[in-house]
Each structure stands twice: as C-alpha cells, then as structure tokens.
Amino acid sequence: MIKNNRGLTLLEIIIVVFLFSIISAAIFSVLATGRNSLSAGESQIGVQQACRNGLDSMIKELRQAGDSTITGVPANGTNYSSITFQIPTAIAATGITWSSNIQYALGGLNNAQLLRTQSGSQRVLANNISVLSFNRSAANPNVVNINITAQKNTFPGFTAQQTTITVVSSVKFRN
C-alpha cells in the first residue's frame, strides 16, 4: 500500500514563519513612519493655529488704537516685548472716550503664554510662545510690527521633534 502524506515539513513551516515576520516588520515600519509624520503635522498645525489666533486678536484691537494711546513701544525702531494701548469705547461730539489700558505680553506658565491684560483681568490668547516683539519706526509711527514665534516639542516614536513657527504682521492704527 502506498500512503499519501500531505503534511508540511518542519523546514517549510519555519520558512513560512520567517517570510511572514519579514513582511510584518516591513508593514509595521511603514505604519510607524506614517504615525510619526501625522503626529509632527498635527503638532505643527496646532502651533500655527495658536500663533494665528493670538495674532488675530491683537490685530483687531490694535487697529482701533490711537497713536497717542500707545505706551511702551516708542517709534524708534527698537523691539519691545510688550505693548500697552487704549481703544475707543465711545465717540461723541465732545471727543473720544478711551478704554482702560490693554496690554499684550508674554507671561503665565513658563513665561510662554501670550497674555492680554485689562483692568487686572488676564486672558491667555496662545500657548508655547517663545518670542513676542513689537516695534514702530519713526518714519511710520502709525504702524506697529508684530513678531510672534511659537515652539513645541513632540516625541513621536522614540525621537524628539521641535516645531517652530514664526508669524509676522504689520498693523496700521485707524484712530
């Protein structure tokens, strides 16, 4: 009688397991790289949005400021770390009624938060801010230049990555 054994030998099973593990490792490597790229992209987007939101808030109020209400940033071209100003609250035939002082500066947690302070009340506009500077030139004192740099460290996988975003804008006073 002839027996027909249709099984796999030990060597064949070892070869199949080895090939399967190589293919699995390659797929895992591609997925890990994709996950790290996604994490870095999300971090960069988050930092950029925080910078832009803080900048937009400052621009809206600084446009309403009057040149004569700006303190702490003289028109001499030098960079300053904070700005204090007033915006109009009422306009009448007798003149403009100005708000209490509004200040934008770094402070808060690790001195890395963009803060808006008015009448002793503080509001955080953005986090992870490393540089905030304001300047005005003597040639154009009705314009303030704003520079905001934000940094955030992320640790996707086993490596550290630093995301740095710099946003620059110029604001012309309306009043």
C-alpha positions in Angstrom: 0.0 0.0 0.0 1.1 3.4 -0.8 0.5 6.1 1.7 -0.1 9.7 0.6 1.2 12.1 3.3 0.0 15.6 2.6 1.5 17.5 5.6 4.2 20.2 5.8 7.7 19.6 7.0 9.2 21.5 9.9 11.5 23.3 7.5 8.6 24.5 5.3 6.8 25.9 8.4 10.0 27.7 9.6 10.5 29.3 6.2 6.8 30.5 6.1 7.1 32.0 9.6 10.3 33.7 8.7 8.9 35.2 5.5 5.7 36.3 7.4 7.8 38.0 10.1 9.8 39.9 7.5 6.7 41.1 5.7 5.1 42.1 9.1 8.2 44.0 10.1 8.2 46.0 6.8 4.5 46.8 7.2 5.0 47.9 10.8 7.9 50.1 9.8 5.8 51.9 7.2 2.9 52.4 9.6 5.2 53.7 12.4 6.7 56.3 9.9 3.3 57.4 8.9 2.2 57.8 12.5 5.3 59.9 13.3 4.6 62.1 10.3 1.0 62.5 11.3 2.0 63.5 14.8 4.5 66.0 13.6 2.0 67.5 11.2 -0.7 67.8 13.9 1.8 69.5 16.2 2.8 72.0 13.5 -0.8 72.8 12.7 -1.7 73.3 16.4 1.3 75.6 17.0 0.4 77.6 13.8 -3.2 77.9 14.8 -2.3 79.2 18.3 0.0 81.8 16.8 -2.5 83.0 14.3 -5.4 83.1 16.8 -3.2 85.2 19.2 -2.1 87.5 16.3 -5.7 87.9 15.0 -6.9 89.0 18.5 -4.1 91.6 18.8 -4.6 92.9 15.3 -8.4 93.5 15.8 -7.7 95.7 18.9 -4.5 97.4 17.7 -6.3 98.6 14.6 -8.7 100.6 16.8 -5.9 102.1 18.9 -4.8 105.6 18.6 -1.2 106.6 18.0 -1.2 108.8 21.1 -2.5 105.9 23.3 0.4 103.6 22.6 2.8 103.3 25.5 5.8 101.0 25.9 6.6 101.0 22.2 8.1 104.3 21.1 8.5 105.0 17.4 12.3 104.4 17.4 12.6 101.0 15.5 13.6 99.1 18.6 11.9 95.8 19.5 9.9 95.7 22.7 8.4 92.6 24.5 5.1 94.2 25.4 2.7 96.8 24.2 0.1 98.9 26.1 -2.6 100.9 24.4 -6.2 102.1 24.6 -9.1 101.7 22.2 -12.2 103.9 21.9 -15.3 102.9 23.8 -17.4 105.9 22.8 -17.2 108.7 20.3 -19.2 111.9 20.8 -19.1 115.5 19.6 -17.0 116.3 22.7 -14.4 113.8 21.8 -13.4 110.1 22.2 -13.7 108.1 25.4 -10.9 105.7 25.7 -10.9 102.3 27.4 -8.6 101.4 30.3 -5.1 100.2 29.3 -4.9 96.9 27.4 -1.5 95.1 27.5 -0.2 92.3 25.4 2.9 90.5 26.7 4.4 87.1 27.5 3.8 85.6 30.9 1.9 82.8 32.5 3.1 79.2 32.6 6.9 79.1 31.9 6.6 82.6 30.6 5.4 81.0 27.3 1.8 82.3 27.1 0.6 85.3 25.1 -1.5 87.3 27.7 -4.0 90.1 27.2 -4.4 92.1 30.4 -7.0 94.8 31.0 -8.1 96.2 34.4 -6.3 93.4 36.2 -8.0 90.7 34.3 -5.8 88.3 32.2 -6.8 86.1 29.3 -4.5 83.6 27.6 -4.5 84.0 23.8 -1.9 81.5 22.9 0.5 78.9 24.4 4.0 77.8 23.6 5.1 81.3 22.6 8.9 81.8 22.8 9.3 85.2 21.2 6.9 88.2 21.2 8.2 91.6 19.9 6.6 94.9 18.8 8.3 97.8 17.1 7.4 101.1 15.4 9.6 103.2 13.1 10.0 107.0 13.3 9.3 107.1 9.6 5.9 105.5 10.0 4.7 105.8 13.7 1.1 104.8 12.8 2.2 101.2 12.1 3.2 98.6 14.6 5.1 95.5 13.5 4.4 92.3 15.5 6.6 89.2 15.5 5.4 86.0 17.3 7.4 82.8 17.4 6.0 79.6 18.9 7.8 76.4 19.6 6.5 73.0 20.7 8.4 69.8 21.4 6.8 66.5 20.5 8.1 62.9 21.0 6.6 60.7 18.2 8.0 57.2 18.5 11.5 57.4 20.1 12.7 60.7 18.7 12.2 64.3 19.8 11.0 66.8 17.2 10.7 70.6 17.7 8.1 72.5 15.7 8.9 76.2 15.3 6.5 78.7 13.7 7.1 82.5 13.2 4.3 84.8 12.3 4.9 88.5 11.4 2.4 91.2 10.7 2.1 95.0 10.5 -0.9 96.9 11.8 -1.9 100.4 10.9 -3.8 102.4 13.6 -7.2 103.7 12.5 -7.6 106.3 15.2 
